[in-house]
Amino acid sequence: MTYKEVDKSKVSPMMQHYLQMKEEYSDCILFYRLGDFYELFFDDAEECSRVLELTLTGKACGLEERAPMCGVPFHAAEVYINKLAEAGYKVAICEQLEDPKDAKGIVKRGVIRVVTPGTNTNISEMDGSVNSFIVCILYSSDRFGLAIADVTTGEFSVAEIDDAVRLRDEMLRFSPKEIVCNEAMFMSGINVEELRQAQHIYVNALAPRYFDEEAGEKLIKEHFRVAHTDGLGLHDMPFALSAAGALLIYLYETQKNDLENITRINILNAGSYMLIDSSTRRNLELTCTLREKEKRGSLIWILDKTKTAMGARMLRQFLEQPLTDRKAIEERLDAVAELSERLMDRDEVREYLNTIYDIERLMGRVVFKTANPRDMIALRSSMSMLGPIKSILQGFSSKLIKRLADEIDTMQDMYELIEKALCDDPPITVHEGGIIREGYSKEADELRDIRSNGKEWLMKLESDTRESTGIKNLRIRSNKVFGYYFEVTNSYLSLVPDDFIRKQTLAGGERYTTAALQEMEDKILNSEERLIALERALFTEVRDILAENIGRLQDTAKAVAYTDVLCSLSYVAEHENYVRPGINTKGVISIKGGRHPVVEKMIPGGSFVTNDVYLDKGENRISIITGPNMAGKSTYMRLTALIVLMAHIGSYVPCEIADISIVDRI
């Protein structure tokens, strides 16, 4: 049975609301919150029972036959939602918007978020070393507008491209999880089925309203708080502007929040980095092996000795976007050289980096209001490392490291706020209490005192009442039905005072309450609930203050990630016996004793046969490589390409001597 076949007039009010939500989000799997479960019905239930391996049952809904149903516990829902997103489904999360105890009639519910393959913000289920990009493409008049975003880190980039092959290469460089586009893109020459089947990318055409120029430009100006889009660098980029507007609208509609972690637009300029087409990238095995698609055996497997998830992602971006500016390359090489000279300082920085969590993605959770107390403690712990790192880097002389030191904000005020407000080991949710540190809130401390000393108060009241009435066996007891009460046996009923209010008659005696006991009961029973609500409100305040400082933390996170990458390159250079390459603009590539960085690690130590390479713009422009099968011809070509590429990211290279010309493409 599908939801479209259901006669809404015959089903229960709850199911009527479910069907209303399902019609509104017809392209999504609808997770509908009912108590402690998210439940799925009709065709959604049948589909998810198969994909998620859930038991398919039925639920009475007012029809002759039961509605197909399956469900997942709300506390474990993210795991299942992530599986669906990875499988290419969109998931709408319909949450309870009020406490069921306060509801009059049906509990108010609404969709709070739509999770798609490219907008999944559940960082606990993600590979921290890889970005989660979504791409928006506008095709019009033989030109492409491109917008790329990672909602978990706040990265947002745009470009304009006039060639379908170049667009594909540029797009696949980001390894997107999802592509949204206008209908015309399907007629642009891009092989959409290849993207879906071979690249495993979710591709979805958006309605024309998303690409409305006026609406898109208006949202961009509002979001980035600018009077004109020229201030964002989008002058004479109408296609990129439309793609960016469409992507922002899509993200606003799916995330249902203000996307405060997207604070700037990066303009992708093809002239500032080396072009590597997707085929070359794949054959050089930059980030994964050609056959097994694994990290082990790739170039990044060799170079990635980063200590943070942010650094791992940035190193991947370095490999995907090698520099073509000689000055920028030399700056990186100078930084790597100084780190290699000051090994003790470098290794101390790496120790501090090792304890830093993924600040970028944690701040994404903060602005999305999904950060839990332990996320905040992770941020506090990370902030405590910023001061020591900054202090060490300030002692360096290379321009790049000094600049990174200046860009690191120690976030001392935010560290102190979290330190004062939150306990060291809070629970993972805000619904259990135990979040706010003693001394931060006078009201919370008072409620804590009531909760902790309630038993002593009751014992004193029991003793005082026993003494004042003369009822020697008077006891204060409690149960879920009657709450707290005085219990008096039949032999002492004659001593019961007039202000005692009878609650229950038993065979052996009576149960009473008094105004004093009722007041104490109210304080004790409500103190826990009030304390949890107050702690939740105080936690939200702290989280919101942190969200207001998103820009400072993002800039700091980038500087920390950059530092991590430079330290990693220095560490690899030291341990793999790499040398600093010379960089020239004369068109000369000269390599003495070159080694393939991956192959030499996969074979027994010292057995790799080194090779020399010399190319220039004159008589040595082309080399013809000959030899029998398995003689190493492709290894020779690849080691040349990899050494050239490594030099362009600012890395030392595996050889005895290298002088590498700036190149615009491999």
N, C-alpha and C positions, 0 to 999 in steps of 0.2 A: 504494500500500500504506500503510495506517495502522498506527500502533504497536499499536493494540488487536488487530489481526489476527495479530500475530506470536506464534508458539509459542516461549515463552521457553526451553523445554527444548532447543531445537535451535540456539540462537544462541550466539555466543562469550561467555565470561565478561564481557568488557568491555561487550558489547551487553546482556547481562542486567542489568548495573548501570545502564546508560543507561535501559533500560525501567523499572527500579525507580524511578529518579529522575523519569522522565516521568509515571509513574502518580501519584507523590506531588505533582507540580506539573502536573497535567493541564490547568489553565486557562492555562498559560504556554507561551511559546516557550522551549525549553530550549537554552541555549548550553553545550555540553559540551566542556570543555577536553581536548584531546589534543595534547600537545607544544606547538608554537608556534601552534596554531590552536584556535578554538572551532568545533566541528563540530555540524551539525544533521542529524537523520535523519527518515525517513518523512514524515508529513504536515507536520511543522515545516519540513523541507527544501523541500518543494514550495511551501508558503506563502511562506517567506522568499525563495526563488529568484525568486518573482513580485514581492513587495513591495520587496525590496532589489536586484533585478536581478542576482542571482548565478547563476553557471553551475550547473545541476543535474547532478550525476554520480551514481555509485553506489559502494557499499563492500561488500566481501565480509564477511558476518557469520555464516556457517554455514548460511544458507538456500540454496535452489536459485537464487533470484534475488537480485541485489544490492540492498542497502537504499538507497533514494533518499537522497542526501547533498549538502550544500553546506557551505561553511565560510568563515570570515573570519580573518585574522591577529589574534592576541591583542592586539598593540600598536595595532591600529586598530579594535578591537571597539566602543569607546565610540561611535564615529560611527554604526555600524550599530544599536547598541542604542538610541541616541537617536532614530533614524529610526523604529524600531518603536514606541517609546513615543509619539512624536508622532502615529503612525498609529493609536494606541489599543490597542496590544498590551501584555500583561504579559510580561516576560522574566525567566526564572530563570537565574542564572549559576552553573553547576556548575564549580567550580575544583579544580585539583590541590592537595591539602592536605599533600603531602609531596614531597620531591625524588625524581624517578623513579629516580635512581641509588641511593637508599637503600631503595627499595620492594622488598618480598618478594612477588612475584606482581603482582597488579593494583595500580596506583597508587591510593592512597586519594583519593577525591573527595567533594565535598559542595557543596550550594548555599550560597553565601556572601551572596547578596543577590537580592532580587526587585525589578526595576525596573518601575514602573507609570507611566502618564502623569502622575500627581501626585506621584510620589516619586523622580523622576529627579534624581540629585545630580551629574550630569556638568556642572559649571558652565562648562566650556570651550565647550559647545554651546548655552548659554543666552543669551538677551537679558538683560544685566545690569540693565537699567532696569525690568524687570518681575518681579514675584514669581511663584513657581511654587506655587500653592495647591492643596491637597486639602481637600475639604469632607466632613464626615460629618453625616448627617441622621437623626435618630430621630423618627418620627411615632407618636404614641400619644395617645388621648383628645383628639383635635382640637387637639393642641399639638405644637410642634416643638422638639426640642433640636438645636442647631447647634454644631459644632466645626470650626474652620478651622486649618490648619497649613501652614507652608512649611518643609520639612525642611532646605532649603539655608541658611536664615537663622535657624531656631529659633523663629520666631513661632508662637504658639498662642493662639487666641481662642475664646471660647464665647458663646452667647446662647440665650435662650428666646424663641420667637415663637409667637403664637396665630393667625396668619393666613397662608394659603398665598401670597397675592399679595405680602405683606410679606416673607415668607421668600424668595421668588424674587428680589425686588429686592435684599434684603440679601446673598443668596448671589452673585448676578451682579456685585455691586459688587467682589467679589474676583477675578472672572474666573478661576474655578478650572479646572484641567486635568482634574480627576477628582472625581467624587462617589461616595461609598460610603454606603449607607443600609440601613435594615431593609426587609423586604418590604412592610410596611404603607405605606411612603412612596409606593408606586406607586398607592395608592388614596386619596391625600390631596388630590387636585385639582391637583397639580403635573403639568404636561405634560412627561413624561420624554422622549418622542420629540422634542419641540421642543428640549430641552436637548441631545440627542444630535445631531440633524440641523442645527439652525440655529445653536446655540451651540458645536457641536463639542466637547462635554464627554463624557468617558468616564464612564458611569454603571453602577454595579455594586452589586447587592444582596449584603449580607454574611449569613452564617449567623447564626441566633439567638444562638449562643454569644458572639459579639462584644459583644452588648448585655446580657450578664449583669451585673446591677447590682453584685453582690458582687465579682465578678472585676474589673470595671472600676474600682470605687472602691478596691479593694486595690492595683491597679497605679498608680493616680493618686497614692495616698498614698506608695507606695514610690518612685515616680519623682521626685516633688517633695519628698520627705523631710519630710512633715508627718504629725502624729498624727491630724488630722481635716481633712476637705475644707472645713470652714467657714473655715479659715485661708487658703484660696485664693480666698475670696469666692464660693463656690458654695453658700452657705446658701440653702435654699428654691429650688434650681434643679435638681431631680431629672432633668429631661429633658436639660438641658445636661450634667449630670454623666455620664449614660449615654452621650451622644454622644461626650463627651471620652474616656471609658474605651474605647469601641469604636474610636475613631480611634487612640488610643495602642496598643492591642493590635494593630491592623492595621499600624501603623508599626513596632512591634517585630518583627512577623513578617516584614515585607518587608525591613527594613533590617538585621536580624540584629545589631544593636548597641544600646547603652544610650541612644542619643539624648541625649547629654549637652548638646547645644546648645539643647535645649528646657528652659529654666530657669524659666519663669514662665507663668502663664495670665492672659490679658487678658480682662476681662469687657466685652463690647460693650454699652454702655448707649445705647439709642436716643435718650434725652433729651439726650445731650451733643454730638450732631452733627446736622447738617441732613439730612433725608430727601430723596433724589433717586431717583425710580423709574427703572427700567432704560430706559423709553421716553424720558424726559426726558434722561437721561444720554447716550443714543445721539443724540438730535436736537440736543443742544447741542454734540456732537462734542468732549467733554472730553478724551478720550485717543486717539481715532482718528476719521477722517472717516467719514461715513455710508455712502458708496458704495464708496470704494476701500479702506477699513479701514486707511488709512495714518496715520502720525503727522503728517506734513506737512499742514497745513491744520486741525489740531486746536488746542485751547487749550493743551495741554501742549507743543505744538511752539513756542508763543510763550514760555511761562514757563520751560521747562526749559533753563536755562543752567548746570545743575549740573556739577560736575567729577568726581564719583564715582558709581559705580553705586548705592551705598547712598543717596546723596542723590536720585538720579533716582527710585528706588523710593519714598522717603519723600514726595517731591513728588506723585507719583501718588496716594499715600494721602491727602495733604492735599486733593486735588481730589475724591477719592471720599468723604471724610468732613469736610466743612466744619464749623467750630466753630459752636456756638450760645451759647457763654459769652462775654459781652462783655469780661470781664476778660482772658480768655485771648487773645482776638482783639487787644485793645489791646496786650498784652505783645508779640505778634508784630510788630504795626505799629511799636511803639517800637523794637524790635530792627532792623527794616528801615530805619527812619528814621535811627538812629545809624550803621548801616553806610553809608547813603547820604551822611551828613555826613562820614564818615571814609573817603574813597575809597581813599587810599593803603593804609591798614590792611586794608580789605576786599580790595583787589586782591592784596595780599601773601598774605593767607589763601587766596585762590583759587589762587594759584600753588602753595602748599603742598598744597592739596587735589588739585590736578591730578596729583600724583605718588602719591596714595594708592590702593592697590588695593582690591578688594572684601573688606574685612576680615570681614564677616559670613559670606559664603559660603566664604572661605578657612578660617575657623575651623570651619565645618561639615565641611569636608574633614579638618581636623585631628582632630576628635572621631570621625569615621567611619573614621579611620586610612587615608585614601586620599590625604592631602596628600603631595606629592612634594617633593624638595629645593628645587625652584624656587618652589613655593608658599611655603615657609618663608622664602626670600630675599625674596619679595614682601611677606610680613608684616613682616620686618625693615625693609625699605625704608619701608613705611607707618608703622611705629612711630617711625622717625627724624623724621617730620614732626609727630608729636603734640606734642612739647615746644614747637617754635616757634609752632604754632597756639594752644596753651594760653596761652603767654606774651602773645601779641597780644590774645587775647580777655579776659584778666585786666585789661587797661587800659580796657575798656568799662564804661559805667555802667548800661546797661539791665538790668533784672532777668533777663530771659531769657538774654541773652548771658553774664552773670556766672554764672548757673546752669549753662549749658553748659560754661563754662570749668572750673567745679568738677567737673563730671562726666567730663571728659576725663582719663584716667589716662595718663601718658606711657609707661607700660610699660617703664621703663628697665631693670628687672631681666630682663625677657624679651628685650628688644633685645640686652642684653649677652650673654645666654646664646647666642642665635643667632649673634651676631657672633663669639664665641669658638669656637663649635662647628663652624660650617659655612663652607665655602669661598665666595668671592664669586660664582663662576660654576660651580655644580655641575651634573652631568648631570641630566636630567629624571627618571631612574629611580634606584632604590636598588640596582640589580643591576650597576652598572658601576664602583663605587668612585669615588674623587675627590670625596667628599662632605665629609669631616671635615677641618677646618683643621689644619695642622701645629702642634704644641704643645698641642693639646687633650687628646690621649690618648698617654701614654708608650708603651703597647703598640702603638698604631697607628703611631707614629713608628718604633719598632723594626722592624716588619714592612715599612714603607716603605723603611727603610735596607737591609734584606735584598734587597728587590726591585730597588732602584736600583743597589746595589753588587755584585749577584750576578755580573755579567759580569767585574768587576775581580777578584773572588775566584777565579773560574774561571781567569782568565789567570795569576794568581799561583800557583795550584795547578799549572797546566800547566807553568809555568816552573820551579817548585821540583822537580816530579817529573822533568822532563827533566834537570835538573842532577844530582839524586840517583841516577838510574838510568843516565845516560849515553846514553839513547835520544834522539838529536839531532832526529829528525823526529816525536817523540811529539806528538799533538794531542788536545785534548778536543773532541769533537763531540757532536751529539745528533740524535735523530729521534723521531717520535711512538711508535714501537714499543718501542725500547730505552732511551729517555731519554738521559741523559748517559753517555758512555763515553770511555775512552782508546783511540785507534787507533794500532796498532803494525804497521809493515810487516814482511815475512818476514825481511829482512836484519838486524833488531834483536831477533828473538824470543829469542835466547839471553841477552839482558840483562834480560828481564822478571822482576821480583822475585817471590818466592813468595806475597806477599800480594795479588797481582793475581788477580782472579776472571774467568775467561773468560766472555764473554756471547755472542760470535758468531765463527765462523770464516769468513773470506773468501778468495778466490783469491789476493789480494795481501798478506794479513796477518791479524791478529786484533783483536778488540775486547774490552776488559777494563773492569772497574770495581774500585773499592777501597772500603773502609769510609769513608774520608775523602770520596771523591767521592759516595758514596751519601748521606752525611749532608748534604753541601752541596746535592745535587740535591733532597733532601726539603725543605730550607729554602726553596730558590728556587722550586720548583714549587708548594709549598703556601702560600708567603707571599702570593701574589696572592689565592688563594681565601680564606685566613684573614683577610686585610685587608678584602676586600669584605664578608665576613660580620660582622666587627667593626664596620666603618663603618655597616652596616645596623642593627646593634644599638644603636650610639651615636645614630644618627639617630632611631630609634624612641624612645629615652629622652628626647631633646630634645622630640620631638613630643608625648609623653605629658605632660611637664611643662607644655607650652603648653596642652594640653587641660584640665589642672587649673585653669587661669586663664581659662576660657571666660567666666565671669560678668563679670570685669573688662573683657575685650575687647569683649563684647557691649554693655555700658553705654557704653564709649568709642565704639564704632562708631555707636551711636544718636546720641550727642552730636555726632559729626563729621558724620553725615548731616544732622542738624537745622541745624547751622552752614552746611553746603553749600546747603541749601534757602533759608535766610534770605539768604545772599550772592547766590544766583541771583535771588531776588525783588527784591533791591536793585539788582542789575545791570540787570535788565529795566526796572525803574521809571526808572532813569537814562537808558537808551538809547531807551526808547519814550515818554518824556515823560508818565509816569503821575503821579498825585497821590495823596496820602494821603487815604483816605475818613474821614469822621466816622462814628462808630458810635452809634446811638441805640436806645432801647427804646420809642419812642413810636408805632411803626407808620408812620413817615414814610420814604419813599424819594424823595430829591431828587437829580437828576443834571443838571448843566449841561454842555453840550457833550460828551455821551457819544459814544464811538466803539466800534465792534465790534473787539476786539483782533486777531482773525484777518483779517477782511475788509480792514481798513486796511493789513495787511501784504501782501495778495494783489493790491492794485490800486496804480497809480502813486502815488508819494508826494504827500501833501497833497490828494488828490482825494476823500477820504471826507467826506461831508456829515454834520456832527455833529448830534446830537439831544438835546433836553431831555426829562426824564421827571420827573413829580411824581405820587406816589401817597400816600394817607394813609388813616386809618380813617374819615374823615368823608365829605365830598361827593366826594372824589377817590379813592374806593376802587376804582372800575372805570374803565378808559379804553377807548373804542371806536376802533379804528384802521381807517381807510378809505383806499382808493387803488386804482389800476389794478394789473394784474399786473406784477410786477417793479418795483414802486414802492419796495420796501424794508420792507414791513410785518413780514415774518418777521425781517428783520435788526434792526428796531427792538425787537421782543420779545426776540430772542436777546441783543442787546447789554445790555438791561436785566437779563436773567437772569444773564449772564456777569459783569457788573459787581457785582451783588449777591453772586454766588458768590465772586468774587475777593476781595471785601472780607471775607467770612467765613473765608477761609483765611489772612488776615493780609497780603494783597498790596495794593500800590498799584493804582489802577484807571485805565483810559484815559478821562479826561474833564478838564474844567476844575475843577469842584467836585463833590463827592459827599457826601451825608449818607445813610447806609444804616441802615435799621432791622434789628434781629435778626429773622430769619425762621426758621421751623422746617421749611419745605419749599419746593422749587421744582417 
